[in-house]
Amino acid sequence: MSNAPKSAAEKTFQENFVRELQKYKWDAPEELNGNIHKVTVNDLIMHWRRELNRINADQLEGVPLTDNEFDQVMSKVQKISNSYEAAKILAIEDSKGKIDGVYRDDNPLITRKQITLTIFKKAEVRGGDSSYKIAREVVTSNGNRFDIVLLINGLPLINIEQKRTDKSLDEAYGQFMRYYRDGEYTNNFMAFSQMMVLNSEIETLYFATPKTIEAFNKSFLFHWSDDKNNKINDWKKVIEHFLMIPMAHQMVGDYLVIDEAEDEEERKHMLMRPYQVYALQHIEAAAFGWDNPEKRPHGGFIWHTTGSGKTMTSFKTALFLSTRAGFDKVIFLVDRRELDSNTNKKFAAFSKYEPVSVDDTASTYQLGRKLKSGKNGIIVTTTFKLNNLVTELIEAKDSSLAEKRFVFIIDEAHRTTMGTMMGVIKSYFRKNGLFFGFTGTPLFEENKVTGKINEKSEVINTTEKLFGPSLHEYTIDAAIADKNVLGFHVDYINIGEFKSYDDLREQLSEKIKVEHPELPDMEIERKVQTLSMADLERQNLFKYQDATHIPRVVKRILDNWDVQSQSKEFNAILTVAYKNRVLAYYEEFKKQLNATGNDLNVAMTFSFGDENDPTPLDPKVVKNMFKDYARFTGIEFIAGDKKHGEEAYFSDLIDRAARGGSGRNPKNIDLVIVADQLLTGYDSKYLNTLYVDRSLELQGLIQAYSRTNRILGPKKEFGTIINFQYPAITEESVNKALKLYGSGGKSSKVIVDTYQVAVEKLALRIPEMVESLSNPTEWLSLADDEEQKGIFIAAFRSVAEQLNKVEQYYEFKWDDIAFGISEHTWLQYFGAYRNLLRGLPDDLIPEAIIPLVGKTKLTGTQVIDANHIINLIGAKVKVSNGIQTVDNETLRIIHEQIQELSNLGEDEQARLLKEFVDTELVIGKLSNKLNFDEAFEVWKVQRLQNIVDNFAQEWGINNKVLMKSVQAYSSTQPETVPYIDDIIRDVDFEQATNKTAKNRLEYNMHLIALLPKWIAEVKEKYK
């Protein structure tokens, strides 16, 4: 999608690409080929009109839509504000897609005065009523051009932007953003776009068409991959596996999810990732017995790492099976009441536009009634409720439900599925029931779970023994490599319980000498030196005493809070063992916050005596906790109240915590203190830190750490884990867990670099940047040297990307020596980069470089920007005889500050300001009737008018139209000149002072080529 003409190589690639698509049921009609003749969006609309007539022949009674009738259709289309709203229309009536309320013109051949038109038909894949067409080089009313649009039943559902092999797909992404800003995908026919594809010969990425320009996020660009999670980038393979029919149709149909979340900001449509699609396909194959010669249906489990979207995968799986013939119900089982509520909420949001109902169950009686009903659908309930129901049925010798064909999908299948309850459930439904588990941490023999013995005297102690074979795997290493989840930065902190490991060795030596005086010193020394640090920690040489330990931990957390939370934008969880320690930590936080006067929203939660933990909590504790919570939320909960008590509190806490820290909203939660709550199943992209003051192992460790691994964007490069007990033992536990659930140990991709290593990597990148431009204030020397400028830009971006990571460690503090550069010098390099890329749209600046918004903060100095300097001058000028003046020393300071502004990336503004100071202020032209800043603005407007008038005179242009064009010009669409038709129409060729052209045609061609660059330069200078 580009305004520039395609090169021969680009045209050849596009032709080859289209020919390959044609091998897989796509048709490429000549009338939609913009390489042969002009094809516009309006041509696509006319093609859609013909498709509507074809698909709805019966409804139309053989009489095609008249112009008036089709205008009614288009008036409804123009009200579709974005891709998300279009997705909902496409999902109407079992995803046939409908446009209703079309009134027919009078015609003796028709009987229906009002009709509803079908527009999509999700189920009609592989042909049937569906058509698959390719449109190329489609021109919009704004003069933009789409590379390839894939039309399904005439709808522009898939947009493809292609780039040469030597170009970055970032450029294609930036073009999609610019065209979105242009309004190409809102309130028009192209709003039907559901998927955007970035494509070159060597790489392809896809993403759901965003509903707003703010929703564009590079963190949600995905590669397609094979069943073993190997990326597919070769363009022919991409077509064979991803863009072929039926797969392309399914991607915008079966494998699309509409999330009607409670928070309107979070509502969107999503596309499944490849591993999610494969999981669904494998479960479907197992459920119908397609994956074995005997055609025997069977269960199994899906191992998809925590944070990779299992809820969405399990919902789509439940949806597929509940709408297929042969199954009476799909039951989604969770093991805790809060997960029941949370899952039901998500399923309800996902299912609003699906042909299935999602029911929750408030009681065992209600669960039984819904399971016995003939209505198919999805039921979300807890293992506890289902076990109670099955127990009642067994006692009543009622086998009615045992005869039904139920599919059970078990969430977090690593947890209580080894207990007695699951054994009872499986035994009752063993005849016709199918069980599928979803887990990020399956249980293996290494987990050493006790398990249960079944009716065949088999010990069921692993996930595979309970459910059957692994049907699909997507481990934490694969997810991190794909950037679908984040890695972890893990810290192991000795808060002061022992001095050092050398000191522990000395203590142990003395202890052995006392206990075994017969042993020679040399033997004792040899024995002690062979012990690892973890072994030393196991010698009972020190203790964690809450009276001293908890205050130290709290102080450590609070001292680093602003940096770690990025000014309270993110929040954290602190997990400790046992309820009494949760309470102790909570009180200590309150105490220290009161003492320092700091403001932090701290909450705690634990089991309030629910079905998994019947031990009740002291009502006074709950009452005080609710009172504290009300102070920052404004919501009063009542201890013991069924509607406004503990359950409502927990539900509110989960919702509120997921919104981020109090820097985003003063009623949000900064820190939640828990024992076991929220360590599985809890999902928040704004949680970036887990503090751990307890022992965690294997599946429990991975599950807890994974609360921090949700992707957000450049501000969150990894999840941070800070451990406060037994540093070496904890590190052993981490490595053991990673070996079991990832590629293993210290070399695993799961653990990001330590801060020291990250800083070393940054320092290694600095010399290359400095070599490419030794003095950042001399950036002009690269302005006309494209090769050297390219080297500098690449080197700078490399440094900026690594610095962005370094800044997210809680240890971050600028270190001139360790970094190899001072902060001031770095900001000058940033300024050089901005100056050299002046005029480039912001969306082409890499995300890792988080731009400074109009100002630059220098450590220990003031903020330097144009406003600062203008205010400085305004404060320093004196008035003499009604004229503003400055003395020589003030003028020297002003010139220094203007030069600094240039060095920090605002060269055009600096030049303009210097010109104004030297030509107006210094020589005494400024009256004191206007403030300095007002006079500067007036002068800029006059200068801009003069420049426009001069250019208009040179080219014979109407100066008023040209000024209107300059004011309307946007750098987000640099090749588009507003009012270009008016400018060219009013050109007076005879009056123009520029006589370089031989004739009017040549003259217009020169002018059209010159205008975008000239307007961009003028607009940038006088912005």
Solvent accessible surface area in square Angstrom, and as a share of the most:
residue,aa,sasa,rsa
1,M,2,0.01
2,S,21,0.13
3,N,53,0.27
4,A,62,0.48
5,P,124,0.78
6,K,31,0.13
7,S,45,0.29
8,A,81,0.63
9,A,67,0.52
10,E,37,0.17
11,K,100,0.43
12,T,77,0.45
13,F,13,0.05
14,Q,0,0.00
15,E,55,0.25
16,N,48,0.25
17,F,0,0.00
18,V,3,0.01
19,R,134,0.49
20,E,17,0.08
21,L,0,0.00
22,Q,80,0.36
23,K,141,0.60
24,Y,54,0.21
25,K,126,0.53
26,W,6,0.02
27,D,63,0.33
28,A,15,0.12
29,P,20,0.13
30,E,122,0.55
31,E,93,0.42
32,L,3,0.01
33,N,9,0.05
34,G,19,0.18
35,N,60,0.31
36,I,102,0.52
37,H,82,0.37
38,K,143,0.61
39,V,0,0.00
40,T,36,0.21
41,V,24,0.14
42,N,89,0.46
43,D,52,0.27
44,L,0,0.00
45,I,21,0.11
46,M,68,0.30
47,H,11,0.05
48,W,0,0.00
49,R,44,0.16
50,R,129,0.47
51,E,13,0.06
52,L,0,0.00
53,N,32,0.16
54,R,101,0.37
55,I,19,0.09
56,N,6,0.03
57,A,50,0.38
58,D,125,0.65
59,Q,51,0.23
60,L,2,0.01
61,E,51,0.23
62,G,62,0.60
63,V,19,0.11
64,P,78,0.49
65,L,6,0.03
66,T,48,0.28
67,D,98,0.51
68,N,77,0.39
69,E,2,0.01
70,F,6,0.02
71,D,90,0.47
72,Q,40,0.18
73,V,0,0.00
74,M,20,0.09
75,S,52,0.34
76,K,69,0.29
77,V,0,0.00
78,Q,97,0.43
79,K,159,0.67
80,I,6,0.03
81,S,46,0.29
82,N,19,0.10
83,S,2,0.01
84,Y,9,0.03
85,E,57,0.26
86,A,0,0.00
87,A,3,0.02
88,K,32,0.13
89,I,42,0.21
90,L,8,0.04
91,A,13,0.10
92,I,73,0.37
93,E,100,0.45
94,D,84,0.43
95,S,7,0.04
96,K,75,0.32
97,G,0,0.00
98,K,28,0.12
99,I,11,0.06
100,D,88,0.46
101,G,18,0.17
102,V,0,0.00
103,Y,128,0.49
104,R,10,0.04
105,D,47,0.24
106,D,131,0.68
107,N,51,0.26
108,P,138,0.86
109,L,130,0.65
110,I,19,0.10
111,T,117,0.68
112,R,100,0.36
113,K,109,0.46
114,Q,96,0.42
115,I,3,0.01
116,T,48,0.28
117,L,0,0.00
118,T,14,0.08
119,I,0,0.00
120,F,3,0.01
121,K,33,0.14
122,K,28,0.12
123,A,88,0.69
124,E,62,0.28
125,V,34,0.20
126,R,157,0.57
127,G,19,0.18
128,G,74,0.71
129,D,56,0.29
130,S,12,0.08
131,S,18,0.12
132,Y,13,0.05
133,K,42,0.18
134,I,1,0.01
135,A,0,0.00
136,R,13,0.05
137,E,8,0.04
138,V,0,0.00
139,V,35,0.20
140,T,8,0.05
141,S,120,0.77
142,N,62,0.32
143,G,46,0.44
144,N,2,0.01
145,R,41,0.15
146,F,2,0.01
147,D,1,0.01
148,I,0,0.00
149,V,0,0.00
150,L,0,0.00
151,L,0,0.00
152,I,0,0.00
153,N,0,0.00
154,G,0,0.00
155,L,0,0.00
156,P,0,0.00
157,L,0,0.00
158,I,0,0.00
159,N,2,0.01
160,I,2,0.01
161,E,1,0.00
162,Q,13,0.06
163,K,23,0.10
164,R,77,0.28
165,T,63,0.37
166,D,107,0.55
167,K,77,0.33
168,S,59,0.38
169,L,16,0.08
170,D,69,0.36
171,E,59,0.27
172,A,0,0.00
173,Y,4,0.01
174,G,0,0.00
175,Q,16,0.07
176,F,1,0.00
177,M,27,0.12
178,R,32,0.12
179,Y,12,0.04
180,Y,12,0.04
181,R,98,0.36
182,D,26,0.14
183,G,27,0.26
184,E,10,0.04
185,Y,2,0.01
186,T,39,0.22
187,N,76,0.39
188,N,41,0.21
189,F,2,0.01
190,M,2,0.01
191,A,0,0.00
192,F,0,0.00
193,S,0,0.00
194,Q,0,0.00
195,M,0,0.00
196,M,0,0.00
197,V,0,0.00
198,L,1,0.00
199,N,0,0.00
200,S,4,0.02
201,E,74,0.33
202,I,106,0.54
203,E,54,0.24
204,T,3,0.02
205,L,21,0.10
206,Y,1,0.00
207,F,10,0.04
208,A,23,0.18
209,T,2,0.01
210,P,13,0.08
211,K,40,0.17
212,T,50,0.29
213,I,42,0.21
214,E,142,0.64
215,A,50,0.39
216,F,20,0.08
217,N,41,0.21
218,K,47,0.20
219,S,28,0.18
220,F,78,0.32
221,L,28,0.14
222,F,20,0.08
223,H,41,0.18
224,W,6,0.02
225,S,7,0.05
226,D,44,0.23
227,D,48,0.25
228,K,154,0.65
229,N,31,0.16
230,N,85,0.44
231,K,83,0.35
232,I,18,0.09
233,N,44,0.22
234,D,73,0.38
235,W,26,0.09
236,K,100,0.42
237,K,99,0.42
238,V,0,0.00
239,I,0,0.00
240,E,65,0.29
241,H,74,0.33
242,F,0,0.00
243,L,0,0.00
244,M,46,0.20
245,I,7,0.03
246,P,12,0.08
247,M,15,0.07
248,A,0,0.00
249,H,0,0.00
250,Q,32,0.14
251,M,0,0.00
252,V,4,0.02
253,G,6,0.06
254,D,24,0.12
255,Y,4,0.02
256,L,16,0.08
257,V,0,0.00
258,I,9,0.04
259,D,18,0.09
260,E,25,0.11
261,A,18,0.14
262,E,128,0.58
263,D,73,0.38
264,E,122,0.55
265,E,132,0.59
266,E,55,0.25
267,R,65,0.24
268,K,74,0.31
269,H,8,0.04
270,M,40,0.18
271,L,8,0.04
272,M,0,0.00
273,R,39,0.14
274,P,7,0.05
275,Y,3,0.01
276,Q,3,0.01
277,V,1,0.00
278,Y,29,0.11
279,A,0,0.00
280,L,2,0.01
281,Q,66,0.29
282,H,59,0.26
283,I,0,0.00
284,E,23,0.10
285,A,17,0.13
286,A,0,0.00
287,A,0,0.00
288,F,54,0.23
289,G,0,0.00
290,W,144,0.51
291,D,70,0.36
292,N,25,0.13
293,P,125,0.79
294,E,127,0.57
295,K,129,0.55
296,R,140,0.51
297,P,53,0.33
298,H,24,0.11
299,G,12,0.11
300,G,0,0.00
301,F,7,0.03
302,I,0,0.00
303,W,22,0.08
304,H,1,0.00
305,T,1,0.01
306,T,3,0.02
307,G,16,0.16
308,S,1,0.01
309,G,30,0.29
310,K,18,0.08
311,T,40,0.23
312,M,19,0.08
313,T,0,0.00
314,S,1,0.01
315,F,0,0.00
316,K,1,0.00
317,T,2,0.01
318,A,0,0.00
319,L,8,0.04
320,F,12,0.05
321,L,1,0.00
322,S,2,0.01
323,T,54,0.31
324,R,82,0.30
325,A,94,0.73
326,G,42,0.40
327,F,14,0.06
328,D,60,0.31
329,K,8,0.03
330,V,0,0.00
331,I,0,0.00
332,F,1,0.01
333,L,0,0.00
334,V,2,0.01
335,D,13,0.07
336,R,16,0.06
337,R,86,0.31
338,E,20,0.09
339,L,9,0.04
340,D,9,0.05
341,S,58,0.37
342,N,31,0.16
343,T,10,0.06
344,N,26,0.14
345,K,67,0.28
346,K,57,0.24
347,F,0,0.00
348,A,48,0.37
349,A,14,0.11
350,F,15,0.06
351,S,11,0.07
352,K,125,0.53
353,Y,56,0.21
354,E,29,0.13
355,P,62,0.39
356,V,21,0.12
357,S,34,0.22
358,V,27,0.16
359,D,41,0.21
360,D,70,0.36
361,T,3,0.02
362,A,87,0.68
363,S,47,0.31
364,T,25,0.14
365,Y,165,0.63
366,Q,50,0.22
367,L,0,0.00
368,G,6,0.06
369,R,131,0.48
370,K,42,0.18
371,L,0,0.00
372,K,101,0.43
373,S,48,0.31
374,G,82,0.79
375,K,127,0.54
376,N,75,0.38
377,G,3,0.03
378,I,1,0.00
379,I,1,0.00
380,V,0,0.00
381,T,0,0.00
382,T,0,0.00
383,T,6,0.03
384,F,68,0.28
385,K,24,0.10
386,L,0,0.00
387,N,21,0.11
388,N,51,0.26
389,L,11,0.05
390,V,0,0.00
391,T,53,0.31
392,E,94,0.42
393,L,10,0.05
394,I,88,0.45
395,E,131,0.59
396,A,74,0.57
397,K,185,0.78
398,D,42,0.22
399,S,63,0.41
400,S,57,0.37
401,L,0,0.00
402,A,11,0.08
403,E,90,0.40
404,K,53,0.23
405,R,87,0.32
406,F,1,0.00
407,V,0,0.00
408,F,0,0.00
409,I,0,0.00
410,I,4,0.02
411,D,20,0.10
412,E,12,0.05
413,A,0,0.00
414,H,8,0.04
415,R,76,0.28
416,T,56,0.32
417,T,8,0.05
418,M,16,0.07
419,G,26,0.25
420,T,86,0.50
421,M,53,0.24
422,M,1,0.00
423,G,36,0.35
424,V,42,0.24
425,I,0,0.00
426,K,53,0.23
427,S,39,0.25
428,Y,24,0.09
429,F,1,0.00
430,R,165,0.60
431,K,137,0.58
432,N,42,0.22
433,G,15,0.14
434,L,17,0.08
435,F,10,0.04
436,F,0,0.00
437,G,0,0.00
438,F,1,0.00
439,T,0,0.00
440,G,2,0.02
441,T,0,0.00
442,P,0,0.00
443,L,4,0.02
444,F,54,0.22
445,E,100,0.45
446,E,98,0.44
447,N,17,0.09
448,K,175,0.74
449,V,38,0.22
450,T,124,0.72
451,G,12,0.11
452,K,97,0.41
453,I,123,0.63
454,N,44,0.23
455,E,122,0.55
456,K,146,0.62
457,S,91,0.59
458,E,86,0.38
459,V,69,0.40
460,I,24,0.12
461,N,25,0.13
462,T,10,0.06
463,T,1,0.00
464,E,99,0.44
465,K,97,0.41
466,L,13,0.07
467,F,11,0.04
468,G,20,0.19
469,P,63,0.40
470,S,41,0.27
471,L,23,0.11
472,H,11,0.05
473,E,75,0.34
474,Y,1,0.00
475,T,32,0.19
476,I,2,0.01
477,D,12,0.06
478,A,24,0.18
479,A,0,0.00
480,I,28,0.14
481,A,47,0.37
482,D,36,0.19
483,K,156,0.66
484,N,13,0.07
485,V,3,0.01
486,L,22,0.11
487,G,5,0.05
488,F,1,0.00
489,H,4,0.02
490,V,13,0.07
491,D,24,0.13
492,Y,57,0.22
493,I,16,0.08
494,N,52,0.27
495,I,22,0.11
496,G,42,0.40
497,E,31,0.14
498,F,17,0.07
499,K,175,0.74
500,S,48,0.31
501,Y,45,0.17
502,D,101,0.52
503,D,34,0.18
504,L,0,0.00
505,R,38,0.14
506,E,115,0.51
507,Q,71,0.32
508,L,8,0.04
509,S,14,0.09
510,E,99,0.45
511,K,77,0.33
512,I,17,0.09
513,K,72,0.31
514,V,123,0.70
515,E,99,0.44
516,H,81,0.36
517,P,107,0.67
518,E,124,0.56
519,L,48,0.24
520,P,78,0.49
521,D,94,0.48
522,M,138,0.62
523,E,72,0.32
524,I,2,0.01
525,E,80,0.36
526,R,145,0.53
527,K,116,0.49
528,V,1,0.00
529,Q,95,0.42
530,T,106,0.61
531,L,40,0.20
532,S,52,0.33
533,M,95,0.43
534,A,3,0.03
535,D,47,0.24
536,L,0,0.00
537,E,5,0.02
538,R,114,0.42
539,Q,55,0.24
540,N,135,0.69
541,L,32,0.16
542,F,24,0.10
543,K,156,0.66
544,Y,38,0.15
545,Q,113,0.50
546,D,55,0.28
547,A,91,0.71
548,T,69,0.40
549,H,0,0.00
550,I,6,0.03
551,P,43,0.27
552,R,103,0.37
553,V,0,0.00
554,V,0,0.00
555,K,118,0.50
556,R,84,0.31
557,I,2,0.01
558,L,25,0.12
559,D,94,0.49
560,N,40,0.20
561,W,10,0.03
562,D,89,0.46
563,V,77,0.44
564,Q,8,0.03
565,S,4,0.03
566,Q,52,0.23
567,S,84,0.54
568,K,45,0.19
569,E,38,0.17
570,F,0,0.00
571,N,5,0.02
572,A,3,0.03
573,I,2,0.01
574,L,0,0.00
575,T,0,0.00
576,V,0,0.00
577,A,24,0.19
578,Y,159,0.60
579,K,44,0.19
580,N,101,0.52
581,R,23,0.08
582,V,0,0.00
583,L,42,0.21
584,A,42,0.32
585,Y,0,0.00
586,Y,7,0.03
587,E,94,0.42
588,E,22,0.10
589,F,0,0.00
590,K,62,0.26
591,K,136,0.57
592,Q,32,0.14
593,L,17,0.08
594,N,121,0.62
595,A,86,0.66
596,T,85,0.49
597,G,65,0.63
598,N,84,0.43
599,D,108,0.56
600,L,19,0.09
601,N,12,0.06
602,V,13,0.08
603,A,3,0.02
604,M,3,0.01
605,T,0,0.00
606,F,2,0.01
607,S,21,0.13
608,F,39,0.16
609,G,30,0.29
610,D,16,0.08
611,E,41,0.18
612,N,66,0.34
613,D,40,0.21
614,P,109,0.69
615,T,81,0.47
616,P,108,0.68
617,L,28,0.14
618,D,72,0.37
619,P,95,0.60
620,K,153,0.65
621,V,37,0.21
622,V,3,0.02
623,K,140,0.59
624,N,88,0.45
625,M,3,0.01
626,F,4,0.02
627,K,124,0.53
628,D,19,0.10
629,Y,4,0.01
630,A,14,0.11
631,R,170,0.62
632,F,36,0.15
633,T,4,0.02
634,G,61,0.59
635,I,62,0.32
636,E,127,0.57
637,F,22,0.09
638,I,98,0.50
639,A,37,0.28
640,G,63,0.61
641,D,50,0.26
642,K,202,0.85
643,K,156,0.66
644,H,89,0.40
645,G,0,0.00
646,E,36,0.16
647,E,101,0.45
648,A,27,0.21
649,Y,0,0.00
650,F,16,0.07
651,S,43,0.28
652,D,28,0.14
653,L,0,0.00
654,I,23,0.12
655,D,48,0.25
656,R,14,0.05
657,A,2,0.02
658,A,33,0.26
659,R,111,0.40
660,G,0,0.00
661,G,0,0.00
662,S,21,0.13
663,G,51,0.49
664,R,106,0.39
665,N,67,0.34
666,P,106,0.67
667,K,101,0.43
668,N,3,0.02
669,I,0,0.00
670,D,0,0.00
671,L,0,0.00
672,V,3,0.01
673,I,0,0.00
674,V,0,0.00
675,A,11,0.09
676,D,90,0.47
677,Q,14,0.06
678,L,5,0.02
679,L,13,0.06
680,T,9,0.05
681,G,17,0.17
682,Y,9,0.04
683,D,64,0.33
684,S,4,0.03
685,K,64,0.27
686,Y,24,0.09
687,L,2,0.01
688,N,12,0.06
689,T,1,0.00
690,L,0,0.00
691,Y,5,0.02
692,V,3,0.02
693,D,0,0.00
694,R,45,0.16
695,S,87,0.56
696,L,23,0.11
697,E,111,0.50
698,L,18,0.09
699,Q,44,0.20
700,G,32,0.30
701,L,1,0.00
702,I,1,0.01
703,Q,1,0.00
704,A,0,0.00
705,Y,2,0.01
706,S,0,0.00
707,R,1,0.00
708,T,0,0.00
709,N,0,0.00
710,R,26,0.10
711,I,22,0.11
712,L,29,0.14
713,G,11,0.11
714,P,36,0.23
715,K,85,0.36
716,K,4,0.02
717,E,49,0.22
718,F,11,0.05
719,G,0,0.00
720,T,3,0.02
721,I,0,0.00
722,I,7,0.04
723,N,4,0.02
724,F,1,0.00
725,Q,29,0.13
726,Y,70,0.27
727,P,14,0.09
728,A,11,0.08
729,I,42,0.21
730,T,21,0.12
731,E,54,0.24
732,E,78,0.35
733,S,19,0.12
734,V,1,0.01
735,N,32,0.17
736,K,119,0.51
737,A,0,0.00
738,L,2,0.01
739,K,156,0.66
740,L,29,0.15
741,Y,3,0.01
742,G,20,0.19
743,S,79,0.51
744,G,10,0.09
745,G,16,0.15
746,K,157,0.67
747,S,104,0.67
748,S,5,0.03
749,K,116,0.49
750,V,0,0.00
751,I,47,0.24
752,V,38,0.22
753,D,47,0.25
754,T,76,0.44
755,Y,39,0.15
756,Q,126,0.56
757,V,57,0.32
758,A,2,0.01
759,V,13,0.07
760,E,83,0.37
761,K,82,0.35
762,L,2,0.01
763,A,31,0.24
764,L,139,0.69
765,R,73,0.27
766,I,5,0.03
767,P,79,0.50
768,E,107,0.48
769,M,0,0.00
770,V,53,0.30
771,E,149,0.67
772,S,8,0.05
773,L,9,0.05
774,S,92,0.59
775,N,56,0.29
776,P,8,0.05
777,T,43,0.25
778,E,98,0.44
779,W,9,0.03
780,L,97,0.48
781,S,82,0.53
782,L,11,0.06
783,A,32,0.25
784,D,138,0.72
785,D,64,0.33
786,E,120,0.54
787,E,136,0.61
788,Q,55,0.24
789,K,32,0.13
790,G,37,0.36
791,I,78,0.40
792,F,0,0.00
793,I,23,0.12
794,A,64,0.50
795,A,5,0.04
796,F,0,0.00
797,R,78,0.29
798,S,38,0.25
799,V,1,0.01
800,A,5,0.04
801,E,79,0.35
802,Q,7,0.03
803,L,9,0.04
804,N,7,0.04
805,K,69,0.29
806,V,0,0.00
807,E,73,0.33
808,Q,24,0.10
809,Y,6,0.02
810,Y,18,0.07
811,E,63,0.28
812,F,49,0.21
813,K,161,0.68
814,W,51,0.18
815,D,61,0.31
816,D,74,0.39
817,I,165,0.84
818,A,44,0.34
819,F,1,0.00
820,G,48,0.46
821,I,15,0.08
822,S,37,0.24
823,E,45,0.20
824,H,78,0.35
825,T,45,0.26
826,W,19,0.07
827,L,14,0.07
828,Q,25,0.11
829,Y,2,0.01
830,F,16,0.07
831,G,0,0.00
832,A,0,0.00
833,Y,0,0.00
834,R,68,0.25
835,N,5,0.03
836,L,17,0.09
837,L,28,0.14
838,R,89,0.33
839,G,44,0.42
840,L,58,0.29
841,P,9,0.06
842,D,96,0.50
843,D,15,0.08
844,L,39,0.20
845,I,16,0.08
846,P,28,0.18
847,E,61,0.28
848,A,22,0.17
849,I,6,0.03
850,I,79,0.40
851,P,57,0.36
852,L,72,0.36
853,V,138,0.79
854,G,53,0.51
855,K,112,0.48
856,T,10,0.06
857,K,117,0.50
858,L,12,0.06
859,T,103,0.60
860,G,79,0.76
861,T,71,0.41
862,Q,80,0.36
863,V,49,0.28
864,I,6,0.03
865,D,24,0.12
866,A,25,0.20
867,N,103,0.53
868,H,46,0.20
869,I,0,0.00
870,I,16,0.08
871,N,99,0.51
872,L,38,0.19
873,I,0,0.00
874,G,35,0.33
875,A,86,0.66
876,K,94,0.40
877,V,28,0.16
878,K,131,0.56
879,V,85,0.49
880,S,57,0.37
881,N,152,0.78
882,G,30,0.29
883,I,55,0.28
884,Q,7,0.03
885,T,49,0.28
886,V,29,0.17
887,D,71,0.37
888,N,129,0.66
889,E,93,0.42
890,T,16,0.09
891,L,33,0.16
892,R,117,0.43
893,I,59,0.30
894,I,1,0.00
895,H,56,0.25
896,E,90,0.40
897,Q,30,0.13
898,I,5,0.02
899,Q,96,0.43
900,E,26,0.11
901,L,2,0.01
902,S,10,0.06
903,N,10,0.05
904,L,12,0.06
905,G,12,0.11
906,E,55,0.25
907,D,9,0.05
908,E,31,0.14
909,Q,21,0.09
910,A,3,0.02
911,R,118,0.43
912,L,0,0.00
913,L,1,0.01
914,K,89,0.38
915,E,56,0.25
916,F,1,0.00
917,V,0,0.00
918,D,44,0.23
919,T,57,0.33
920,E,31,0.14
921,L,1,0.01
922,V,69,0.40
923,I,107,0.54
924,G,29,0.28
925,K,127,0.54
926,L,12,0.06
927,S,46,0.30
928,N,74,0.38
929,K,184,0.78
930,L,78,0.39
931,N,99,0.51
932,F,6,0.03
933,D,65,0.34
934,E,79,0.35
935,A,10,0.08
936,F,5,0.02
937,E,88,0.39
938,V,67,0.39
939,W,21,0.07
940,K,20,0.08
941,V,99,0.57
942,Q,101,0.45
943,R,60,0.22
944,L,26,0.13
945,Q,66,0.29
946,N,79,0.41
947,I,44,0.22
948,V,0,0.00
949,D,48,0.25
950,N,98,0.50
951,F,13,0.05
952,A,3,0.02
953,Q,120,0.53
954,E,68,0.30
955,W,14,0.05
956,G,10,0.09
957,I,14,0.07
958,N,63,0.32
959,N,58,0.30
960,K,163,0.69
961,V,22,0.13
962,L,0,0.00
963,M,24,0.10
964,K,95,0.40
965,S,0,0.00
966,V,2,0.01
967,Q,118,0.53
968,A,52,0.41
969,Y,9,0.03
970,S,41,0.27
971,S,60,0.39
972,T,32,0.19
973,Q,42,0.19
974,P,40,0.25
975,E,107,0.48
976,T,28,0.16
977,V,13,0.08
978,P,25,0.16
979,Y,92,0.35
980,I,49,0.25
981,D,109,0.56
982,D,40,0.21
983,I,0,0.00
984,I,39,0.20
985,R,166,0.61
986,D,56,0.29
987,V,11,0.06
988,D,60,0.31
989,F,41,0.17
990,E,128,0.57
991,Q,130,0.58
992,A,1,0.01
993,T,84,0.49
994,N,24,0.12
995,K,128,0.54
996,T,101,0.59
997,A,12,0.10
998,K,177,0.75
999,N,75,0.38
1000,R,113,0.41
1001,L,128,0.64
1002,E,48,0.22
1003,Y,1,0.00
1004,N,26,0.13
1005,M,118,0.53
1006,H,77,0.34
1007,L,0,0.00
1008,I,83,0.42
1009,A,80,0.62
1010,L,65,0.32
1011,L,0,0.00
1012,P,18,0.12
1013,K,136,0.58
1014,W,35,0.12
1015,I,0,0.00
1016,A,31,0.24
1017,E,98,0.44
1018,V,11,0.06
1019,K,60,0.25
1020,E,44,0.20
1021,K,55,0.23
1022,Y,21,0.08
1023,K,123,0.52
